[in-house]
């Protein structure tokens, strides 16, 4: 199972992060421990939403979409 997740920075309300993982709880802990270079300067993070995929290729495709301009607009409006 793969999870596509959206994090929200509690200290910097305009900051979001999209990622994919197979262990959501562990990955969130790594983000909040400052172990991920892309998110370390906007600590702490809270989980905004996540979606589970049984197909790994679909999970990576959806993550890529959410990182596009239209995907960001979709996430802001719908997720």
PDB file of N, CA, C and O in Angstrom:
ATOM      1  N   UNK A   1       0.843  -1.177   0.000  1.00  0.00           N
ATOM      2  CA  UNK A   1       0.000   0.000   0.000  1.00  0.00           C
ATOM      3  C   UNK A   1       0.890   1.243   0.000  1.00  0.00           C
ATOM      4  O   UNK A   1       1.836   1.339   0.782  1.00  0.00           O
ATOM      5  N   UNK A   2       0.581   2.183  -0.876  1.00  0.00           N
ATOM      6  CA  UNK A   2       1.278   3.472  -0.932  1.00  0.00           C
ATOM      7  C   UNK A   2       0.304   4.576  -0.547  1.00  0.00           C
ATOM      8  O   UNK A   2      -0.878   4.525  -0.888  1.00  0.00           O
ATOM      9  N   UNK A   3       0.811   5.566   0.161  1.00  0.00           N
ATOM     10  CA  UNK A   3       0.005   6.694   0.604  1.00  0.00           C
ATOM     11  C   UNK A   3       0.541   7.979  -0.011  1.00  0.00           C
ATOM     12  O   UNK A   3       1.732   8.273   0.094  1.00  0.00           O
ATOM     13  N   UNK A   4      -0.328   8.734  -0.643  1.00  0.00           N
ATOM     14  CA  UNK A   4      -0.002  10.080  -1.103  1.00  0.00           C
ATOM     15  C   UNK A   4      -0.547  11.007  -0.032  1.00  0.00           C
ATOM     16  O   UNK A   4      -1.720  10.919   0.331  1.00  0.00           O
ATOM     17  N   UNK A   5       0.299  11.897   0.476  1.00  0.00           N
ATOM     18  CA  UNK A   5      -0.109  12.713   1.614  1.00  0.00           C
ATOM     19  C   UNK A   5       0.185  14.183   1.374  1.00  0.00           C
ATOM     20  O   UNK A   5       1.073  14.546   0.603  1.00  0.00           O
ATOM     21  N   UNK A   6      -0.582  15.009   2.053  1.00  0.00           N
ATOM     22  CA  UNK A   6      -0.374  16.457   2.017  1.00  0.00           C
ATOM     23  C   UNK A   6      -0.154  16.907   3.450  1.00  0.00           C
ATOM     24  O   UNK A   6      -0.978  16.656   4.330  1.00  0.00           O
ATOM     25  N   UNK A   7       0.971  17.575   3.671  1.00  0.00           N
ATOM     26  CA  UNK A   7       1.285  18.134   4.985  1.00  0.00           C
ATOM     27  C   UNK A   7       1.054  19.633   4.957  1.00  0.00           C
ATOM     28  O   UNK A   7       1.172  20.274   3.913  1.00  0.00           O
ATOM     29  N   UNK A   8       0.727  20.180   6.109  1.00  0.00           N
ATOM     30  CA  UNK A   8       0.532  21.618   6.267  1.00  0.00           C
ATOM     31  C   UNK A   8       1.421  22.100   7.409  1.00  0.00           C
ATOM     32  O   UNK A   8       1.410  21.526   8.498  1.00  0.00           O
ATOM     33  N   UNK A   9       2.182  23.144   7.159  1.00  0.00           N
ATOM     34  CA  UNK A   9       3.035  23.712   8.197  1.00  0.00           C
ATOM     35  C   UNK A   9       2.182  24.523   9.158  1.00  0.00           C
ATOM     36  O   UNK A   9       1.442  25.411   8.734  1.00  0.00           O
ATOM     37  N   UNK A  10       2.278  24.227  10.445  1.00  0.00           N
ATOM     38  CA  UNK A  10       1.471  24.964  11.421  1.00  0.00           C
ATOM     39  C   UNK A  10       2.054  26.344  11.729  1.00  0.00           C
ATOM     40  O   UNK A  10       1.321  27.244  12.139  1.00  0.00           O
ATOM     41  N   UNK A  11       3.344  26.520  11.539  1.00  0.00           N
ATOM     42  CA  UNK A  11       3.982  27.817  11.790  1.00  0.00           C
ATOM     43  C   UNK A  11       3.959  28.726  10.563  1.00  0.00           C
ATOM     44  O   UNK A  11       3.994  29.949  10.701  1.00  0.00           O
ATOM     45  N   UNK A  12       3.902  28.149   9.384  1.00  0.00           N
ATOM     46  CA  UNK A  12       3.894  28.899   8.128  1.00  0.00           C
ATOM     47  C   UNK A  12       2.655  28.462   7.333  1.00  0.00           C
ATOM     48  O   UNK A  12       2.745  27.557   6.504  1.00  0.00           O
ATOM     49  N   UNK A  13       1.502  29.095   7.576  1.00  0.00           N
ATOM     50  CA  UNK A  13       0.224  28.624   7.037  1.00  0.00           C
ATOM     51  C   UNK A  13       0.150  28.522   5.513  1.00  0.00           C
ATOM     52  O   UNK A  13      -0.709  27.809   4.993  1.00  0.00           O
ATOM     53  N   UNK A  14       1.018  29.209   4.795  1.00  0.00           N
ATOM     54  CA  UNK A  14       0.983  29.138   3.330  1.00  0.00           C
ATOM     55  C   UNK A  14       1.838  28.001   2.775  1.00  0.00           C
ATOM     56  O   UNK A  14       1.934  27.852   1.556  1.00  0.00           O
ATOM     57  N   UNK A  15       2.455  27.204   3.629  1.00  0.00           N
ATOM     58  CA  UNK A  15       3.335  26.113   3.194  1.00  0.00           C
ATOM     59  C   UNK A  15       2.659  24.755   3.291  1.00  0.00           C
ATOM     60  O   UNK A  15       2.090  24.381   4.317  1.00  0.00           O
ATOM     61  N   UNK A  16       2.747  24.030   2.174  1.00  0.00           N
ATOM     62  CA  UNK A  16       2.237  22.667   2.085  1.00  0.00           C
ATOM     63  C   UNK A  16       3.315  21.791   1.476  1.00  0.00           C
ATOM     64  O   UNK A  16       4.216  22.284   0.797  1.00  0.00           O
ATOM     65  N   UNK A  17       3.223  20.499   1.716  1.00  0.00           N
ATOM     66  CA  UNK A  17       4.174  19.550   1.127  1.00  0.00           C
ATOM     67  C   UNK A  17       3.399  18.316   0.698  1.00  0.00           C
ATOM     68  O   UNK A  17       2.548  17.816   1.434  1.00  0.00           O
ATOM     69  N   UNK A  18       3.701  17.830  -0.499  1.00  0.00           N
ATOM     70  CA  UNK A  18       3.071  16.622  -1.032  1.00  0.00           C
ATOM     71  C   UNK A  18       4.134  15.546  -1.154  1.00  0.00           C
ATOM     72  O   UNK A  18       5.232  15.804  -1.648  1.00  0.00           O
ATOM     73  N   UNK A  19       3.811  14.340  -0.704  1.00  0.00           N
ATOM     74  CA  UNK A  19       4.763  13.242  -0.796  1.00  0.00           C
ATOM     75  C   UNK A  19       4.058  11.905  -0.909  1.00  0.00           C
ATOM     76  O   UNK A  19       2.831  11.823  -0.863  1.00  0.00           O
ATOM     77  N   UNK A  20       4.858  10.861  -1.057  1.00  0.00           N
ATOM     78  CA  UNK A  20       4.330   9.499  -1.146  1.00  0.00           C
ATOM     79  C   UNK A  20       5.199   8.599  -0.279  1.00  0.00           C
ATOM     80  O   UNK A  20       6.417   8.769  -0.225  1.00  0.00           O
ATOM     81  N   UNK A  21       4.574   7.641   0.400  1.00  0.00           N
ATOM     82  CA  UNK A  21       5.293   6.744   1.293  1.00  0.00           C
ATOM     83  C   UNK A  21       4.507   5.456   1.490  1.00  0.00           C
ATOM     84  O   UNK A  21       3.326   5.376   1.153  1.00  0.00           O
ATOM     85  N   UNK A  22       5.173   4.460   2.036  1.00  0.00           N
ATOM     86  CA  UNK A  22       4.472   3.232   2.392  1.00  0.00           C
ATOM     87  C   UNK A  22       4.235   3.160   3.909  1.00  0.00           C
ATOM     88  O   UNK A  22       3.489   2.300   4.377  1.00  0.00           O
ATOM     89  N   UNK A  23       4.865   4.059   4.676  1.00  0.00           N
ATOM     90  CA  UNK A  23       4.681   4.105   6.129  1.00  0.00           C
ATOM     91  C   UNK A  23       4.411   5.551   6.538  1.00  0.00           C
ATOM     92  O   UNK A  23       5.338   6.312   6.814  1.00  0.00           O
ATOM     93  N   UNK A  24       3.154   5.914   6.572  1.00  0.00           N
ATOM     94  CA  UNK A  24       2.749   7.296   6.795  1.00  0.00           C
ATOM     95  C   UNK A  24       3.163   7.830   8.164  1.00  0.00           C
ATOM     96  O   UNK A  24       3.673   8.946   8.266  1.00  0.00           O
ATOM     97  N   UNK A  25       2.951   7.051   9.200  1.00  0.00           N
ATOM     98  CA  UNK A  25       3.273   7.489  10.564  1.00  0.00           C
ATOM     99  C   UNK A  25       4.771   7.774  10.719  1.00  0.00           C
ATOM    100  O   UNK A  25       5.161   8.791  11.294  1.00  0.00           O
ATOM    101  N   UNK A  26       5.590   6.883  10.211  1.00  0.00           N
ATOM    102  CA  UNK A  26       7.037   7.046  10.288  1.00  0.00           C
ATOM    103  C   UNK A  26       7.509   8.244   9.460  1.00  0.00           C
ATOM    104  O   UNK A  26       8.395   8.988   9.879  1.00  0.00           O
ATOM    105  N   UNK A  27       6.911   8.417   8.291  1.00  0.00           N
ATOM    106  CA  UNK A  27       7.322   9.523   7.418  1.00  0.00           C
ATOM    107  C   UNK A  27       6.976  10.863   8.041  1.00  0.00           C
ATOM    108  O   UNK A  27       7.776  11.797   7.973  1.00  0.00           O
ATOM    109  N   UNK A  28       5.801  10.979   8.647  1.00  0.00           N
ATOM    110  CA  UNK A  28       5.420  12.225   9.316  1.00  0.00           C
ATOM    111  C   UNK A  28       6.382  12.527  10.463  1.00  0.00           C
ATOM    112  O   UNK A  28       6.763  13.680  10.667  1.00  0.00           O
ATOM    113  N   UNK A  29       6.770  11.508  11.201  1.00  0.00           N
ATOM    114  CA  UNK A  29       7.738  11.694  12.288  1.00  0.00           C
ATOM    115  C   UNK A  29       9.075  12.208  11.755  1.00  0.00           C
ATOM    116  O   UNK A  29       9.702  13.060  12.384  1.00  0.00           O
ATOM    117  N   UNK A  30       9.517  11.698  10.602  1.00  0.00           N
ATOM    118  CA  UNK A  30      10.777  12.169  10.001  1.00  0.00           C
ATOM    119  C   UNK A  30      10.670  13.622   9.571  1.00  0.00           C
ATOM    120  O   UNK A  30      11.611  14.396   9.747  1.00  0.00           O
ATOM    121  N   UNK A  31       9.523  13.998   9.005  1.00  0.00           N
ATOM    122  CA  UNK A  31       9.331  15.408   8.626  1.00  0.00           C
ATOM    123  C   UNK A  31       9.416  16.297   9.859  1.00  0.00           C
ATOM    124  O   UNK A  31      10.080  17.334   9.826  1.00  0.00           O
ATOM    125  N   UNK A  32       8.763  15.913  10.933  1.00  0.00           N
ATOM    126  CA  UNK A  32       8.739  16.745  12.143  1.00  0.00           C
ATOM    127  C   UNK A  32      10.032  16.698  12.938  1.00  0.00           C
ATOM    128  O   UNK A  32      10.266  17.558  13.787  1.00  0.00           O
ATOM    129  N   UNK A  33      10.878  15.701  12.676  1.00  0.00           N
ATOM    130  CA  UNK A  33      12.180  15.628  13.337  1.00  0.00           C
ATOM    131  C   UNK A  33      13.240  16.423  12.565  1.00  0.00           C
ATOM    132  O   UNK A  33      14.386  16.520  13.004  1.00  0.00           O
ATOM    133  N   UNK A  34      12.859  16.988  11.425  1.00  0.00           N
ATOM    134  CA  UNK A  34      13.797  17.768  10.625  1.00  0.00           C
ATOM    135  C   UNK A  34      14.716  16.922   9.768  1.00  0.00           C
ATOM    136  O   UNK A  34      15.745  17.412   9.304  1.00  0.00           O
ATOM    137  N   UNK A  35      14.372  15.666   9.546  1.00  0.00           N
ATOM    138  CA  UNK A  35      15.217  14.751   8.782  1.00  0.00           C
ATOM    139  C   UNK A  35      14.989  14.836   7.274  1.00  0.00           C
ATOM    140  O   UNK A  35      15.697  14.180   6.510  1.00  0.00           O
ATOM    141  N   UNK A  36      14.022  15.627   6.836  1.00  0.00           N
ATOM    142  CA  UNK A  36      13.740  15.786   5.409  1.00  0.00           C
ATOM    143  C   UNK A  36      14.135  17.208   5.029  1.00  0.00           C
ATOM    144  O   UNK A  36      13.550  18.172   5.524  1.00  0.00           O
ATOM    145  N   UNK A  37      15.124  17.339   4.153  1.00  0.00           N
ATOM    146  CA  UNK A  37      15.685  18.657   3.840  1.00  0.00           C
ATOM    147  C   UNK A  37      14.653  19.626   3.259  1.00  0.00           C
ATOM    148  O   UNK A  37      14.733  20.826   3.523  1.00  0.00           O
ATOM    149  N   UNK A  38      13.707  19.147   2.492  1.00  0.00           N
ATOM    150  CA  UNK A  38      12.722  20.027   1.863  1.00  0.00           C
ATOM    151  C   UNK A  38      11.725  20.607   2.856  1.00  0.00           C
ATOM    152  O   UNK A  38      11.105  21.633   2.577  1.00  0.00           O
ATOM    153  N   UNK A  39      11.562  19.977   3.995  1.00  0.00           N
ATOM    154  CA  UNK A  39      10.551  20.441   4.955  1.00  0.00           C
ATOM    155  C   UNK A  39      11.135  20.912   6.280  1.00  0.00           C
ATOM    156  O   UNK A  39      10.393  21.403   7.131  1.00  0.00           O
ATOM    157  N   UNK A  40      12.420  20.778   6.475  1.00  0.00           N
ATOM    158  CA  UNK A  40      13.022  21.047   7.788  1.00  0.00           C
ATOM    159  C   UNK A  40      12.909  22.499   8.239  1.00  0.00           C
ATOM    160  O   UNK A  40      12.881  22.755   9.443  1.00  0.00           O
ATOM    161  N   UNK A  41      12.844  23.448   7.326  1.00  0.00           N
ATOM    162  CA  UNK A  41      12.799  24.844   7.749  1.00  0.00           C
ATOM    163  C   UNK A  41      11.387  25.363   8.035  1.00  0.00           C
ATOM    164  O   UNK A  41      11.219  26.518   8.425  1.00  0.00           O
ATOM    165  N   UNK A  42      10.369  24.513   7.842  1.00  0.00           N
ATOM    166  CA  UNK A  42       8.992  24.945   8.077  1.00  0.00           C
ATOM    167  C   UNK A  42       8.286  24.093   9.133  1.00  0.00           C
ATOM    168  O   UNK A  42       7.078  23.875   9.045  1.00  0.00           O
ATOM    169  N   UNK A  43       9.022  23.619  10.114  1.00  0.00           N
ATOM    170  CA  UNK A  43       8.476  22.792  11.191  1.00  0.00           C
ATOM    171  C   UNK A  43       7.528  23.588  12.074  1.00  0.00           C
ATOM    172  O   UNK A  43       7.655  24.811  12.141  1.00  0.00           O
ATOM    173  N   UNK A  44       6.603  22.962  12.740  1.00  0.00           N
ATOM    174  CA  UNK A  44       6.172  21.565  12.646  1.00  0.00           C
ATOM    175  C   UNK A  44       5.118  21.385  11.547  1.00  0.00           C
ATOM    176  O   UNK A  44       4.523  22.346  11.059  1.00  0.00           O
ATOM    177  N   UNK A  45       4.914  20.127  11.182  1.00  0.00           N
ATOM    178  CA  UNK A  45       3.967  19.762  10.129  1.00  0.00           C
ATOM    179  C   UNK A  45       2.809  18.968  10.712  1.00  0.00           C
ATOM    180  O   UNK A  45       2.978  18.189  11.651  1.00  0.00           O
ATOM    181  N   UNK A  46       1.631  19.180  10.140  1.00  0.00           N
ATOM    182  CA  UNK A  46       0.473  18.360  10.498  1.00  0.00           C
ATOM    183  C   UNK A  46      -0.055  17.720   9.219  1.00  0.00           C
ATOM    184  O   UNK A  46       0.092  18.268   8.127  1.00  0.00           O
ATOM    185  N   UNK A  47      -0.656  16.583   9.369  1.00  0.00           N
ATOM    186  CA  UNK A  47      -1.193  15.853   8.231  1.00  0.00           C
ATOM    187  C   UNK A  47      -2.522  16.483   7.833  1.00  0.00           C
ATOM    188  O   UNK A  47      -3.464  16.499   8.625  1.00  0.00           O
ATOM    189  N   UNK A  48      -2.602  17.002   6.608  1.00  0.00           N
ATOM    190  CA  UNK A  48      -3.844  17.604   6.129  1.00  0.00           C
ATOM    191  C   UNK A  48      -4.760  16.532   5.577  1.00  0.00           C
ATOM    192  O   UNK A  48      -5.933  16.465   5.946  1.00  0.00           O
ATOM    193  N   UNK A  49      -4.233  15.688   4.691  1.00  0.00           N
ATOM    194  CA  UNK A  49      -5.021  14.598   4.119  1.00  0.00           C
ATOM    195  C   UNK A  49      -4.099  13.552   3.521  1.00  0.00           C
ATOM    196  O   UNK A  49      -2.925  13.818   3.266  1.00  0.00           O
ATOM    197  N   UNK A  50      -4.632  12.371   3.301  1.00  0.00           N
ATOM    198  CA  UNK A  50      -3.871  11.327   2.620  1.00  0.00           C
ATOM    199  C   UNK A  50      -4.825  10.419   1.869  1.00  0.00           C
ATOM    200  O   UNK A  50      -5.998  10.303   2.222  1.00  0.00           O
ATOM    201  N   UNK A  51      -4.309   9.775   0.828  1.00  0.00           N
ATOM    202  CA  UNK A  51      -5.067   8.808   0.045  1.00  0.00           C
ATOM    203  C   UNK A  51      -4.230   7.554  -0.070  1.00  0.00           C
ATOM    204  O   UNK A  51      -3.016   7.624  -0.262  1.00  0.00           O
ATOM    205  N   UNK A  52      -4.877   6.408   0.046  1.00  0.00           N
ATOM    206  CA  UNK A  52      -4.190   5.118  -0.044  1.00  0.00           C
ATOM    207  C   UNK A  52      -4.380   4.537  -1.441  1.00  0.00           C
ATOM    208  O   UNK A  52      -5.475   4.584  -2.001  1.00  0.00           O
ATOM    209  N   UNK A  53      -3.306   3.991  -1.994  1.00  0.00           N
ATOM    210  CA  UNK A  53      -3.319   3.371  -3.315  1.00  0.00           C
ATOM    211  C   UNK A  53      -2.753   1.964  -3.206  1.00  0.00           C
ATOM    212  O   UNK A  53      -1.722   1.753  -2.567  1.00  0.00           O
ATOM    213  N   UNK A  54      -3.417   1.013  -3.821  1.00  0.00           N
ATOM    214  CA  UNK A  54      -2.876  -0.346  -3.875  1.00  0.00           C
ATOM    215  C   UNK A  54      -1.908  -0.485  -5.046  1.00  0.00           C
ATOM    216  O   UNK A  54      -1.072  -1.389  -5.056  1.00  0.00           O
ATOM    217  N   UNK A  55      -2.015   0.403  -6.029  1.00  0.00           N
ATOM    218  CA  UNK A  55      -1.143   0.394  -7.202  1.00  0.00           C
ATOM    219  C   UNK A  55      -0.078   1.488  -7.047  1.00  0.00           C
ATOM    220  O   UNK A  55      -0.399   2.676  -7.007  1.00  0.00           O
ATOM    221  N   UNK A  56       1.179   1.075  -6.962  1.00  0.00           N
ATOM    222  CA  UNK A  56       2.283   2.015  -6.747  1.00  0.00           C
ATOM    223  C   UNK A  56       2.392   3.043  -7.869  1.00  0.00           C
ATOM    224  O   UNK A  56       2.648   4.218  -7.605  1.00  0.00           O
ATOM    225  N   UNK A  57       2.204   2.618  -9.112  1.00  0.00           N
ATOM    226  CA  UNK A  57       2.305   3.538 -10.252  1.00  0.00           C
ATOM    227  C   UNK A  57       1.234   4.626 -10.172  1.00  0.00           C
ATOM    228  O   UNK A  57       1.503   5.786 -10.483  1.00  0.00           O
ATOM    229  N   UNK A  58       0.034   4.260  -9.760  1.00  0.00           N
ATOM    230  CA  UNK A  58      -1.035   5.251  -9.613  1.00  0.00           C
ATOM    231  C   UNK A  58      -0.709   6.246  -8.505  1.00  0.00           C
ATOM    232  O   UNK A  58      -1.000   7.436  -8.629  1.00  0.00           O
ATOM    233  N   UNK A  59      -0.113   5.766  -7.438  1.00  0.00           N
ATOM    234  CA  UNK A  59       0.255   6.650  -6.326  1.00  0.00           C
ATOM    235  C   UNK A  59       1.277   7.689  -6.784  1.00  0.00           C
ATOM    236  O   UNK A  59       1.124   8.876  -6.497  1.00  0.00           O
ATOM    237  N   UNK A  60       2.302   7.257  -7.486  1.00  0.00           N
ATOM    238  CA  UNK A  60       3.326   8.193  -7.957  1.00  0.00           C
ATOM    239  C   UNK A  60       2.762   9.151  -9.004  1.00  0.00           C
ATOM    240  O   UNK A  60       3.154  10.317  -9.050  1.00  0.00           O
ATOM    241  N   UNK A  61       1.845   8.668  -9.846  1.00  0.00           N
ATOM    242  CA  UNK A  61       1.216   9.535 -10.844  1.00  0.00           C
ATOM    243  C   UNK A  61       0.354  10.598 -10.167  1.00  0.00           C
ATOM    244  O   UNK A  61       0.349  11.752 -10.595  1.00  0.00           O
ATOM    245  N   UNK A  62      -0.377  10.222  -9.111  1.00  0.00           N
ATOM    246  CA  UNK A  62      -1.219  11.183  -8.400  1.00  0.00           C
ATOM    247  C   UNK A  62      -0.362  12.200  -7.647  1.00  0.00           C
ATOM    248  O   UNK A  62      -0.701  13.382  -7.605  1.00  0.00           O
ATOM    249  N   UNK A  63       0.734  11.754  -7.058  1.00  0.00           N
ATOM    250  CA  UNK A  63       1.658  12.690  -6.394  1.00  0.00           C
ATOM    251  C   UNK A  63       2.180  13.703  -7.400  1.00  0.00           C
ATOM    252  O   UNK A  63       2.220  14.900  -7.116  1.00  0.00           O
ATOM    253  N   UNK A  64       2.578  13.234  -8.564  1.00  0.00           N
ATOM    254  CA  UNK A  64       3.090  14.129  -9.613  1.00  0.00           C
ATOM    255  C   UNK A  64       2.015  15.136 -10.027  1.00  0.00           C
ATOM    256  O   UNK A  64       2.302  16.316 -10.225  1.00  0.00           O
ATOM    257  N   UNK A  65       0.782  14.660 -10.154  1.00  0.00           N
ATOM    258  CA  UNK A  65      -0.331  15.554 -10.500  1.00  0.00           C
ATOM    259  C   UNK A  65      -0.523  16.621  -9.422  1.00  0.00           C
ATOM    260  O   UNK A  65      -0.679  17.799  -9.746  1.00  0.00           O
ATOM    261  N   UNK A  66      -0.515  16.229  -8.145  1.00  0.00           N
ATOM    262  CA  UNK A  66      -0.718  17.198  -7.064  1.00  0.00           C
ATOM    263  C   UNK A  66       0.382  18.250  -7.003  1.00  0.00           C
ATOM    264  O   UNK A  66       0.170  19.336  -6.465  1.00  0.00           O
ATOM    265  N   UNK A  67       1.543  17.943  -7.544  1.00  0.00           N
ATOM    266  CA  UNK A  67       2.649  18.899  -7.562  1.00  0.00           C
ATOM    267  C   UNK A  67       2.588  19.826  -8.770  1.00  0.00           C
ATOM    268  O   UNK A  67       3.370  20.773  -8.858  1.00  0.00           O
ATOM    269  N   UNK A  68       1.671  19.569  -9.702  1.00  0.00           N
ATOM    270  CA  UNK A  68       1.490  20.437 -10.872  1.00  0.00           C
ATOM    271  C   UNK A  68       0.585  21.610 -10.482  1.00  0.00           C
ATOM    272  O   UNK A  68      -0.032  21.596  -9.417  1.00  0.00           O
ATOM    273  N   UNK A  69       0.512  22.615 -11.341  1.00  0.00           N
ATOM    274  CA  UNK A  69      -0.327  23.788 -11.063  1.00  0.00           C
ATOM    275  C   UNK A  69      -1.799  23.405 -10.933  1.00  0.00           C
ATOM    276  O   UNK A  69      -2.472  23.849 -10.003  1.00  0.00           O
ATOM    277  N   UNK A  70      -2.298  22.597 -11.841  1.00  0.00           N
ATOM    278  CA  UNK A  70      -3.710  22.213 -11.764  1.00  0.00           C
ATOM    279  C   UNK A  70      -3.958  21.297 -10.564  1.00  0.00           C
ATOM    280  O   UNK A  70      -5.030  21.349  -9.961  1.00  0.00           O
ATOM    281  N   UNK A  71      -2.988  20.467 -10.216  1.00  0.00           N
ATOM    282  CA  UNK A  71      -3.111  19.601  -9.054  1.00  0.00           C
ATOM    283  C   UNK A  71      -3.125  20.386  -7.755  1.00  0.00           C
ATOM    284  O   UNK A  71      -3.873  20.051  -6.836  1.00  0.00           O
ATOM    285  N   UNK A  72      -2.302  21.431  -7.668  1.00  0.00           N
ATOM    286  CA  UNK A  72      -2.308  22.290  -6.476  1.00  0.00           C
ATOM    287  C   UNK A  72      -3.662  22.992  -6.324  1.00  0.00           C
ATOM    288  O   UNK A  72      -4.183  23.112  -5.216  1.00  0.00           O
ATOM    289  N   UNK A  73      -4.229  23.458  -7.452  1.00  0.00           N
ATOM    290  CA  UNK A  73      -5.544  24.101  -7.413  1.00  0.00           C
ATOM    291  C   UNK A  73      -6.613  23.101  -6.973  1.00  0.00           C
ATOM    292  O   UNK A  73      -7.480  23.431  -6.164  1.00  0.00           O
ATOM    293  N   UNK A  74      -6.551  21.890  -7.503  1.00  0.00           N
ATOM    294  CA  UNK A  74      -7.493  20.843  -7.109  1.00  0.00           C
ATOM    295  C   UNK A  74      -7.394  20.559  -5.614  1.00  0.00           C
ATOM    296  O   UNK A  74      -8.413  20.494  -4.926  1.00  0.00           O
ATOM    297  N   UNK A  75      -6.181  20.390  -5.112  1.00  0.00           N
ATOM    298  CA  UNK A  75      -5.986  20.080  -3.696  1.00  0.00           C
ATOM    299  C   UNK A  75      -6.476  21.214  -2.808  1.00  0.00           C
ATOM    300  O   UNK A  75      -7.085  20.970  -1.766  1.00  0.00           O
ATOM    301  N   UNK A  76      -6.217  22.442  -3.211  1.00  0.00           N
ATOM    302  CA  UNK A  76      -6.640  23.585  -2.407  1.00  0.00           C
ATOM    303  C   UNK A  76      -8.166  23.675  -2.319  1.00  0.00           C
ATOM    304  O   UNK A  76      -8.718  24.031  -1.278  1.00  0.00           O
ATOM    305  N   UNK A  77      -8.832  23.348  -3.421  1.00  0.00           N
ATOM    306  CA  UNK A  77     -10.281  23.445  -3.458  1.00  0.00           C
ATOM    307  C   UNK A  77     -10.981  22.212  -2.892  1.00  0.00           C
ATOM    308  O   UNK A  77     -12.011  22.344  -2.231  1.00  0.00           O
ATOM    309  N   UNK A  78     -10.442  21.014  -3.138  1.00  0.00           N
ATOM    310  CA  UNK A  78     -11.157  19.783  -2.837  1.00  0.00           C
ATOM    311  C   UNK A  78     -10.609  18.964  -1.671  1.00  0.00           C
ATOM    312  O   UNK A  78     -11.348  18.190  -1.063  1.00  0.00           O
ATOM    313  N   UNK A  79      -9.335  19.122  -1.352  1.00  0.00           N
ATOM    314  CA  UNK A  79      -8.756  18.268  -0.301  1.00  0.00           C
ATOM    315  C   UNK A  79      -8.532  19.082   0.936  1.00  0.00           C
ATOM    316  O   UNK A  79      -8.051  18.558   1.941  1.00  0.00           O
TER     317      UNK A  79
END
